[in-house]
Amino acid sequence: MTTLLALDTATEACSVALLHEGELISHYEVIPRLHAQRLLPMIQQLLARAGVPLSALDAIAFGRGPGAFTGVRIAVGVVQGLAFALDRPVLPVSNLAVLAQRALREQQASQVAAAIDARMDEVYWGCYRAEAGEMRLQGIEAVLPPEQVSLPRGAEGEWFGAGTGWGTFAARMPVALAAQDAALLPHAEDLLKLAGFAWARGEAVVADEAQPVYLRDKVATPKQPL
């Protein structure tokens, strides 16, 4: 049976999850600015708890963003280090999709508008719909001013808002919701669920391709040429 490790550090939450012989275990902490210190010990403790050596892993999944730049880079660095050392493939997973998957698991929300506070007066935005237990992207993911977000064309039924963007910018986002949870953060358990679907479709990539996705191309204003 497939053995997958998942880790996420893209937001204030730091979490790891392991699927081994059909059993899923995870560890989740909200520890802003402590991800770099805690991530590797959390991985080691989780594997020890399951009695699974690193060499037993078939692939490593990670939250590839969008999210905090430093947090996403921590995940990418750790995943690449492990994947290169073990010669294993990786499974990059969108953090917006992970949010939506958590809303499905905890709130039974089948249509989710995921929004993460992107700072700089913008939100990371993506809309998802459940298809056979997997939250699938409807349209595109983007970083936008809150006034510019929208549901997918032809959207019907009730939508659930998930993520910190709804706490910061809800009053400015022109989207009607049935309910929302602005405290919801990505969880490696849901990342692992999405990674399982991706693994089954053969979407794993080599470690070199474990790249962050920030959505925002430029963090700082580039210097103009002289």
C-alpha positions in Angstrom: 0.0 0.0 0.0 1.1 3.6 -0.6 2.9 5.5 2.1 2.6 9.3 1.8 4.0 12.1 4.0 2.4 15.5 3.8 3.6 18.8 5.4 2.4 22.4 5.4 3.8 25.6 6.7 2.2 28.2 4.4 0.2 30.0 7.0 0.3 30.4 10.8 -0.4 26.7 11.1 2.3 24.1 10.9 1.2 20.5 10.3 2.3 17.1 9.1 0.3 14.0 8.2 1.2 10.4 7.3 -0.8 7.8 5.4 0.6 4.3 5.9 -1.2 0.9 5.4 -4.5 2.8 5.0 -4.1 4.5 8.4 -3.8 8.3 8.6 -2.2 10.2 11.5 -1.4 13.9 11.8 -0.1 16.6 14.0 -1.3 20.2 13.8 -0.1 23.3 15.6 -0.8 27.1 15.2 2.7 28.4 15.8 3.5 31.6 13.9 7.2 32.2 13.1 8.2 28.8 14.6 7.8 26.6 11.5 11.5 26.3 10.8 12.3 25.1 14.3 9.3 22.7 14.6 8.8 21.2 11.2 11.6 18.5 11.1 11.0 17.4 14.8 7.3 17.1 14.0 8.0 14.9 11.0 10.4 12.7 13.0 7.9 12.4 15.9 5.1 11.5 13.5 7.2 8.8 11.8 8.4 7.4 15.1 4.8 7.3 16.4 3.8 5.3 13.4 6.9 3.1 13.4 7.6 4.1 9.8 11.2 4.8 8.5 11.7 7.7 6.0 12.8 5.1 3.5 9.3 3.6 3.5 7.8 6.8 1.9 6.6 6.5 -1.6 6.2 10.3 -2.1 6.1 13.6 -0.1 3.3 16.1 -0.5 3.5 19.7 0.5 1.5 22.9 0.5 3.0 24.8 -2.4 1.2 28.1 -1.7 -0.2 30.6 -1.9 0.6 31.7 1.5 3.3 33.4 3.6 6.4 33.7 1.5 8.7 32.5 4.2 6.4 29.7 5.2 6.1 28.3 1.7 9.8 28.5 1.2 10.4 26.4 4.4 8.1 23.7 3.1 9.8 23.6 -0.3 13.2 23.5 1.2 12.4 20.6 3.6 10.6 18.7 0.9 13.4 19.0 -1.6 16.0 18.0 0.9 14.0 14.9 1.9 13.0 14.0 -1.7 16.6 14.3 -3.0 18.0 12.3 -0.1 15.4 9.5 -0.5 15.2 9.8 -4.3 11.4 10.1 -4.0 8.9 12.1 -6.0 6.8 15.0 -4.6 3.2 16.1 -4.8 2.7 19.9 -4.8 -0.8 20.8 -3.5 -2.5 24.2 -3.5 -3.1 25.7 -0.1 -6.4 27.2 -1.2 -7.5 23.7 -2.2 -6.4 22.4 1.2 -8.6 25.0 2.9 -11.5 24.0 0.7 -10.9 20.3 1.5 -10.9 21.0 5.2 -14.2 22.9 4.9 -15.6 19.8 3.2 -14.3 17.5 5.9 -15.4 19.6 8.9 -18.4 21.6 7.6 -19.6 19.3 4.8 -19.4 22.3 2.5 -19.5 21.1 -1.1 -18.9 24.6 -2.6 -16.1 26.7 -1.0 -14.8 30.2 -1.7 -11.3 30.0 -0.2 -9.6 33.3 0.7 -6.3 33.8 2.5 -5.2 37.2 3.6 -2.3 38.1 1.2 -1.4 41.3 2.9 -0.8 44.4 0.7 -4.6 44.9 0.8 -5.2 41.7 -1.3 -6.5 38.2 -0.9 -5.4 34.8 -2.4 -8.6 33.6 -3.9 -10.0 30.3 -5.3 -13.4 28.6 -5.6 -13.8 24.9 -5.3 -16.5 22.3 -5.7 -16.6 18.7 -4.4 -16.3 16.0 -7.0 -16.2 12.4 -5.7 -14.8 13.6 -2.4 -12.2 15.9 -3.9 -12.4 19.7 -3.9 -11.7 20.7 -7.5 -10.8 24.2 -8.7 -13.5 26.1 -10.5 -11.9 28.8 -12.7 -8.5 30.0 -11.6 -6.6 30.9 -8.4 -5.6 34.5 -8.2 -4.4 37.3 -5.9 -6.8 40.2 -6.0 -8.1 43.3 -4.2 -11.0 42.1 -2.1 -13.5 44.1 -4.2 -12.6 42.1 -7.3 -13.3 38.6 -6.1 -16.2 36.6 -7.6 -17.8 33.2 -7.7 -17.3 31.1 -10.9 -19.5 32.0 -13.8 -22.9 30.3 -13.5 -22.4 29.5 -9.8 -25.5 28.3 -8.1 -26.5 27.0 -4.7 -24.9 27.7 -1.3 -21.2 28.7 -0.9 -19.1 28.5 2.2 -16.3 31.0 2.9 -13.1 29.5 4.3 -9.9 31.3 5.3 -8.4 34.3 6.9 -9.3 36.6 4.0 -12.9 36.4 5.2 -11.8 37.7 8.6 -9.9 40.7 7.2 -11.9 41.6 4.1 -15.4 40.1 4.3 -17.2 43.4 4.2 -15.3 44.3 1.0 -15.9 41.1 -0.9 -19.0 41.2 -3.1 -19.9 37.5 -2.6 -23.0 36.1 -0.8 -22.3 33.1 1.5 -24.4 30.7 3.4 -21.7 30.6 6.1 -18.1 31.2 6.7 -15.1 30.3 9.0 -12.5 33.0 8.9 -10.3 31.1 11.4 -9.8 28.1 9.2 -6.2 27.4 8.2 -4.8 24.6 6.0 -4.3 21.2 7.7 -1.9 18.5 6.4 -4.6 15.9 6.9 -6.6 17.5 4.1 -3.5 18.1 2.1 -2.8 14.4 2.3 -6.3 13.6 1.1 -5.8 15.8 -2.0 -2.3 14.3 -2.5 -3.8 10.8 -2.6 -6.1 11.8 -5.5 -3.1 13.3 -7.3 -0.9 10.3 -6.7 -3.6 8.0 -8.1 -3.7 10.1 -11.2 0.1 9.9 -11.6 0.7 13.6 -10.9 3.8 13.2 -8.8 6.9 15.1 -10.0 10.6 15.0 -9.4 12.1 17.0 -6.5 13.4 19.7 -8.8 9.8 20.6 -9.6 8.9 21.2 -5.9 8.5 24.9 -6.5 6.5 27.5 -4.6 3.4 29.1 -6.1 3.0 32.6 -4.8 0.5 33.9 -7.4 2.0 37.3 -6.8 4.9 37.6 -9.3 6.5 40.6 -7.7 6.9 41.2 -4.0 8.7 44.5 -4.3 8.7 47.2 -6.9 11.5 46.5 -9.4 14.1 49.2 -10.0 13.7 51.0 -13.2 16.5 50.8 -15.7 18.8 53.8 -15.9 
